[in-house]
Amino acid sequence: MKNKIIIALTLITVLVAGFLFWKQWSNKTNNSEIAQFARTFISDIQNKPADSVITLFDVKQKRKDVIRIIDILAGRTAANGKSKQLFKRFLDEDNIEIKVLSESLAEVNIPLILSYEGLSDFKSSIKFTVLKKGKQLFRITEFNGNDLYTDFVAYENAIRSLTIPDKDIYSPLTLNAFKGALELKSKYDSVVWFSYIDKKPLYYVVNGNWEMIEHFYEDESHDEKEYQMGLVNSDFAEIIPARYDLIHNVGATFDNLIEVEKNGKKGFYDLQGKNVIPVEYDQIIPVTDDDKAAVLANGSDYFWLNKDYTISERDSSIKISDILKKVYVFKNTYNISENNVKNLIEFNSRQVHNAIYIPPSHLADWKIISRVQQFENPLRRNVEFYDISTSVQIKYSKNDETSNWLETAIYSIRDNYIGGRSDFYDKKNFMMIDHRNNKVYSLSIFEDGDLGAPENCTGSETKMLSDTLIQIKNYESDYISIAEKVLSEKPAYHFISLRTGQARELRSKRYFNFTQYTKLDDSYISGCYTLNDKVIHHLPKDFLIYIKMEIYADYNYDFPDKKWNDLFKDVYGNYKPLHSNVDSYLTEVDKYNINWLDKKINSMQAEKLASK
């Protein structure tokens, strides 16, 4: 196959996830220009109203969120956007750091010092990506508002802890738990959380290296952890030994029982310290039934948990599709908030005031809710809460009969969130029931992201491409501009492999990822699109050319027309024009799709000529 590609490229711009990858060939950035823009930004923050400063931004965050951060940086308001700011700010224009990313993009880091008399200074920073759009014309295309908001709230809370009496911030329960935690530090490396039963504290204790963000939000492996967690009662007696990866809220699944996890296995303890359900099951699924409390899964084997917590022998008649009909969350709509969660957990901290909900593991495994959810803490007052949810709404949408052996239940999940952006996050949960292998697979897809949910194009569908490959299609906001045509909404494809007996989403760096995993037909270039703010139903030729070139770029092809090289350097951070020929790298699917696209592009050109 010949891959000497010579295409007349006029002006091609690409904007993806809030970044405008726009090659201004004659307007190259340099450090002195960017430094001057950063100093102008600092001056405007300090001397101009937010409505004026916001003209420097070209970001996809909501206008009200950007204005709130500008007002905080200017010292006009506290993090809540209402009260007076408690600390002083210093923007250090003498130590601005600049990293040039391309001829038109650069990252800027402005040191920011927060200070308050009697409290150590807090070092933060303003980070943004700046785009050169023309001669002496710059715009901020990405801004670290979330991180700044978190820093502001944390420092404000530290000031409140210094200036407001404990009794006006913490409940008597919390103050008592603080004292008990100090006594336990001689026995354990740390006491990370508290909970309460009958107004008596329970202490979540840890031995080893504990980092909550790393362990709960980044590490989803079942490997041995660097820490071990246990639970201690108000008499300082260990009711759950410190040897587990995670201990849940008391009563989150069954009344007065506590779920624990270790290396991916789950079990339960009671409040007297008895290991009621051995920690040896992959899933424990509570059911609504007169005689049974739950189904226990261990590999492909299933067992009944009876109401008295005895466990049956392996039962080969248990079918997961039948069990799901007895699970409350299946095909139901419900709401989770601090008002209906039993025995919320709070941090052993005078800076972080949120309450924690660790949901039943089967809900996290099915990706219906996060492994850890944070809410407002009803036990603390006169503080600011951040990175919390006011509620999480789970709404059953529909069922797809994808094949005679695969059924998909679809949920819409809205997380009403308070943080760097005060709004909500929407996602779709696809719960796939495999009748053939008696398994459940799950996939969550965020629909709004930083660009917001699509307004014109909605819907979702699943399709079996083979016995081991599932295609899920929904719609997303994802800005791509080619030849002055801006595509702001398009179908998003997700390819799920079942080859290993587990559901695994196949990744791709291609924006039009379907070219990597399936042979094209007209359905992949038709549907709902928003182009230049108008709904269309077929991709124009310019985008088909881009899709074709993207296949070659995936293998670091060195294009004869160097403008393509420059384009993909901007679009893909790891693209390198290394190979003059990539035939040996192309898969059979790639070759088929290139040939199919060539025919489609040529037919479009012929139709255009015929119309003249």
N, C-alpha and C positions, 0 to 999 in steps of 0.2 A: 504494500500500500504506500502510495506517495503521501508524505505529509509536509510537503513544501507549501506552506499556507501563505498566500499573499492576498490580503484583504485590504481594500482602501478603507482606512480608519479615519473618520473625521474627528468629531469630539465625542469621547466616551467618558462618562462619569459614572461612578458606582458609589452609592450610599448604602451602607449596611449597618443595622442596629445602632443608628444614631450617629455614625461616622460618615462624612462625605468624602469618599475617596476620589477627589476631583483633581486631575492632573492639570495644573496651570503651567504649561511648558515654559512660558516666558516670565513667570513670577515665582522665582525660587525663594524660599525662606532663608534668612540668616539670623544668627543669634542676636545681633544688635537690634534688629527690627522686633524680634519677639520679646526681648528684654524691655524695649520701650513700650510695647503693648501691655506687658505685665505691670509696668509702673503706671501706665494710664489706668489700668484696671484698679490698682490700689488707690490711686487718687480719686477716681470716680466713686469707689465704694465709700470713701471717707467724706466726700464733699457733695455728692449728687443723690437725688432721690432714687429709690429702687426702680421706678418706671423708666428712668433714664439709663441706669446701669444695665437693665435687662436687654437693651438693644445690642449689647456686646455678645449676647448668647444666641446660639442656634442649636439648641438641645431639644431632646424629645420629652424631658421632664415637664410636668404641668407648670404653667406660668406661676400659679400661686405658690408652688413649692420652691421655685427659683427665687421669687421675691422674698419668701420667708427667710431663706439662707442669706440673701443680700442684706436684709434688715438686721439679722443677727450679727453678720460680719461688721456692719456699720455701727453696732452697739445700740440700735434703736429699740430692740426687743430681746427678751429672753427666748429660749428654745421653744417655748409654747406659743410664741408669736403674740403674746398679750402683755405679760408683766415686764417690769423693768429688769434690764440685764444686771447681773450681780458682779461680774468680773470686768477687768480691763483687757483690751486686746492690743497686740502689737504685730503689724505686718512688716516683715523684715525684707525691704526691697533691695538691700545690699547683698543678700545671699540667695538670690533667685537662682534656681537650677533649671537648665533647659536641655532637653534631649530631642534632637531632630530625628523624626521618624522617616520622613521622605522629603521630596522637594516642596511639598505643600503642607505637611503636618509636623507638629512638634508637641511634646509634653512639657508642661511648665509646673514647677513645684515652688510655691512661695511659703517660707517658714512662717508659722503663726504661733505666737506665744500668748497663752491665757494666764492672767495673774490676779491674785487676791491677797491682801495683807494677812499674814498668818498662815498662809497655805503655800506649798511649793508651786512654782510655775509649772504649767502644763504645756508641753511642746506638741503642737499639732501642725498641720500644713494644709494649704489650699492646693489641690492638684486638678489640673484641667488639660484637655487636649485642645490645641488651637489650630485653626485652618486658615491658610492664606487664600483669600478668595479673589484678590486682585491687588493692584498696586496700593500698598499701605492700607489694605483692607483685611482685617483679621476678625475671626469669630470663634467663640468658644463652642466646641461641638460635644464635649463630654466634661462633666463636672462632678467632683466627689462629694456631693451634698449629703449622701447617707453617712459617710464617715465623719464629716464635720458635725452633723447633727448629733451623732453618738458622742463625740468628744465634748460638745457643748453641754449636753445633758449630764454626762458623767461629772464634769467639773462643777456644774451648778449643784448637783446633789452632794458633792464633797463639801461645798461651801455651806449648804444647808445643815449638813451633819455637824459642822463647826459652830454654826451660829444659832441653831434652833435646839432647844432642850430635847433629849431623847424621848421624853414622855409625849411630846407633840409630834413625833415622827413614828415611833414604834409602839405596837400594842404591848401590854404586859406579857403576853405569851412570847413574843419575839425577844423582849429584853431578858426574860428568864432563859430562853434557849441560847442567847448569846453567852450567858454565864456558864451554862452547862457545856457549851462547845469549848470554852477555854479549859475546863477541867479534862475534857477528853483528848486534848492535844498531846498530853503526855503518853497516850496509848496509841494514837493514830497519827498519820502524817497530816491529815486535814479533815475537817468537818465541813462538807460543801453545802449541804442543804438541811432544812428543818421541815417537818410536817407535824401534825398534831392529832391525837386521838383523845377524846374526852378531856380536852384542854391540857393534855400532857404532851411534851415534845417527843418526837422521834428524830434521831440524828442519823443522817446519811454520812457515813464515815468512809475514808479512802486511805489506803496505803499505796505508796508509789507516786509516779509522776502524773498529775491530773491537769488536763487542759480541756475544758468543756467544749469549746468550739471545735477543736481538732477531733475529739473522740466522738462527738454526737453529730456534727454537721459535715465533717469531711471524711471520717473513717467509717465506711460501711462494711468493712471486711470482718470475717469471723476469726481473725488471727488473735493470738494471745496479746493482751493489752499490757501497757506499761504500769497499770494500776489495778487495784482490786477494791471493790465497793462492798460495804456491809451496812447493816441497820442496827442501831442501838436504841433501847427504850429509855424512859425518863429515870429509871433506876440505874442506868449505865450498864445494863445487861445486854449482851449481844444476842439479838433475836434472829438475825441473819448474819452468818459469818462473813467476814470481809474477804470474799474470794470470787465475786461476780463482776461482770462488765457493766450491768445496769440493774437498778432496782426501781420499780415503778411506784406510782401513787398507790396508797393503801385503798383497796376496794374499787380500783378502776375497772376490773373485770368481774370479780366476784366479791360479795360483801365480806369484809374483814380478812381477805386474802391479799397477798402481795406478790406480784409477778416478778421473777428475776430472770436474767439472761446471762449465758456464759458460752462464748465461742459459737454463737448462733443457736444454741439450744435454750429452751424455755421450760420453766417450772414455777411452782407456787409454794410460798410459806404462809403459815398463819401467824397471828400476833403473839402466840406463845412460843414461837421458834420451831414449830414442827414443819418439816418439809413434806407438805401435803401431796404435791405432785412432783415426782422426780424431775430434775433439770436435764431432760434427755429427749425432748420433743422439738421438732422443727416448727410446728405451729400448734397453738391451742385456740380452738375456735368455739366461742360460747354459742349455744343454740337456745331457742325457745321451744321447750319440750316438757311434757309432764314428768318424764322419768330421767331424762338425760340433762347434764349440765353443759357438756361440750364434746367436741370431737378432737382427738389428739392425733397429730400426724407425725410420723417418723419415716422419712423417705417416702416410699410408695405404700407404706402400711398405715392403716387407720384403726383407732381404738375409740371406744366410748368412755367418757368420764361420767359416771353416775352422779345423781344428786348428793349421795353421801360421800362423794369424792373417791370412791373405789373405781378401779380401772378394769375394763373388760379385756378379754383376750383379743387378739387381732381379729378384725371383722372384715372379711373380703366383700361383704355385701354393701358396705358404706360407699355411696357415690357422692362425690363432691357437689355435683349439680343438685342433688336432692338436699344435701346439707345446707347449701346456701339459701334455700327457701326458708330455712329455720333461723337464719342469721338476721338480726335486727337491721343491720346496715344495708342488707341487700335489698335493692328496689324500694328503699325508703328515703324520705327527705327529713333531715333533722339538723339541729343547730348545737354547736359546742361553744360554751363561754365559761367565764369564771363562776357564773351563777349556777351552772348545772354540772360542774365537775366536783367529784368527791375528793376531799382531803388534798387540796392544793399544796404544793411544795413551795417554800420560799428560800431564797439564797441566804447563806450565812455571810452577809455582806452589808456594809453601811454605805456602799456606793451603788450597788445594783439592787433595785427594789422590786423587780418583777416577780410574779408567781409563775411556777412551772407546772405544766401538765404533761406527763409521760403516758401517752395513750396505750391501750392494750396492743400488744405486739402485732396481732393479726391485722389491725387497722394500718399500722405503719408498713407491714410487709406488703399489704395490698395498695400502699401509696395513697390511701384515702386521706390520711393526715400525716403531718411530719412526725418524726421520731420524738421530737421535743417541741411543745407549743408553749409560748409564753403569754401570760395575761396580766392584767392589772392586779396588784396584790391588795386585797381588802384589809390587810393587817397594817398597812403603812399609809401615812398621811403627809401632806405638805412636801411632797417630793414629785419629781417628774418621772414618768415611765416612758421607756423608749424600746423600740424593736419588739412591740407587743401586738397581740391581736385583741380586738374587742369581741370578736366572735369568728367562728368558722362555720360556714353554711355548706352542707353536703346535700345535693339535690340529684336524685336519680333522673336520668334523661330518657334513655331508651335502650332497647336490646337489639343487637344485630345478629341474625343467624348467618354467620360468615360462611359456614359449610355444614355438612351433616355431622361433623364432629367438633366444631369450634363455635362457641357462642360468646358474644361480647356484650357485657353490660357497661353502659357509659354513664358517668357521673359528672356533673358540673360542681366544682368546688370553689367557693369564694372565701378568701381570707381577708377580713376587714382589718386593716393593718394601720398601726401608728408608728412612724419612724421618720427617716429622712424624707419619705414621701408619705403623706397622710391620705390614703385612699384604700384600694383593695387590689389583691392579686387574684386573678382567675386562672384556673387550670381545669383541664379535662382529665378524668381518670378512666382508662380503658381496662376493664377487668375481664380477662379472657378465660373462659371455662373450657378446658380441653377434655371432652367426654372420652376420647380414645385412651388417654393416659391418666385420667382421673386426677387432673391437676388444675391449679389456678395460676395464671400469670397476670401481672399488672404493669401498666405503664402510665406515667403522669406527664402531661404536656402543658406547659404554661402558655396561656393564650394572650396575655397582655404584655408581659415583659416591660422593658423601658419605653417601648414605642406605643403602648396601649393596645387594646384589643381591636381587631379589624371591625369596621363599621358596616361595610357593604357586603362582605363575603363571609358567610357563616356556614356551619354544618360540618359533619364528620362522617366517615365511613371506613369500614375495614374490608380487606380483600385478601383471600388466600392466593399467594403467588405459587406456592408449592407446599408440600407436606411439612416443610421446615422453615418457611419464610412467609411472614404476615406483613401486609402493607396497611398502614393507618394513614388516612388523609384527613387533614383539617385545614384551617386557614390561619394566616398570620400576617402581621404588619412587618414588612422587611424591605427597606427602601433600597431599590436598585435603579439607577438611572443610566440609560444607554441612548446615545444620540439624541439627547435632550428629551427623552421620554422617561418619565419617572414612574416606576412601578412600586406602588406603596402597599398593595395587598395582593397576596397570591396563595395558591395551595401550598401547604407544607406536608411533606411526606416523611413518614417514619417507618423504618424497616426493622422488623423484629425477627430475630433468628431463634428457632427452637431446636437447633441442631444438637445441642448438648443436653437436652432435656430441661434446660432453664431458658427463660425468656431474656434475650439480650438485644438491646438496640444497637444496630450497626451504625457506626459513625462515618461521617464523610466531611471533608473540608470543602466539597463543592456546594455552592449555594443551590444549584439545581441537582440535588443528590440522587434523584431517580435515575440519572444516566449511569450511575455506578452499579445499580442492583437489579435493574429489570430492562427488558427490551421495550423500546418505545412504541407507542401507537398514538393516535390522535388524542386520546383522553388525557395525555400528559401535557399537552400544549393548548388544551381547551378547558373551559370551566369558568370560574369567576375571578376576575382580576380588576384592580383599580389602577388605571393608567392616567396620569395627569388629571387626577381627581374625577375621572369618569370610569364607569364600570364597562369593561369589555369582556368578551368571551373567548378570544383566541389570542395567543401571544403573537406580536408582530415579528417580522423577519429579523430585525436587529437583535432581538433577544434570542432567537434561534441560533444566530451566528455566535453570540456570546456563549450560549450553552455548549456549542460544539468546541469553541476555543478552550473552554474551561476543562474539557476532558483532557486535552493535550497539556494544559498548564498543570494538571494534577500530577503529571510525570516529569515536571521541570523541563518542558520543551522550550528550546531557544527559537523563538519566532523570528522569521526573516524580517517582518515588520516590527521593529523594536518598540513601537508604541504599545504593542500587546505585552511585551516583557515588563515595561514600566507600569502598565495597568495592573498586572497580576502581582508585582512586587508590592503595590499599595494594598491590593485586596487580600493577599495571603502573605502573612509575615514570614513564612518559611519557603516561599517560592524562590527558586534559583534557576536561571536559564542555563542549564547544564548540557542538554542533549540536542544535537541537530536532527536526530531521528529517534523516535520513541516507539517504533512499531513493535519491538520485542516486549515492551511493557504493557501494551494494550491488551485487555481481556477480550474474549469473544463478545461479551456484552458491549464493551466500548466500541469495537469495530462495527458491530451491527448498528449501534446508535449513531455513529459518525456517518455511516452510509445512509441511514434513514433520514438524518438531518440534512445531509447534502441534497437528497431528492426533494425534501420538503422546501428547502430554501430555493432550489432551482425552479420548482413549480410555482412558488410565490413570485419569483422574478418573471417567469413566463406569463403569469396572469397579469402582472403589472404592465408588461409590454403589450399584451393583447388588448388591454383596456384602453391603451393609447391609440 
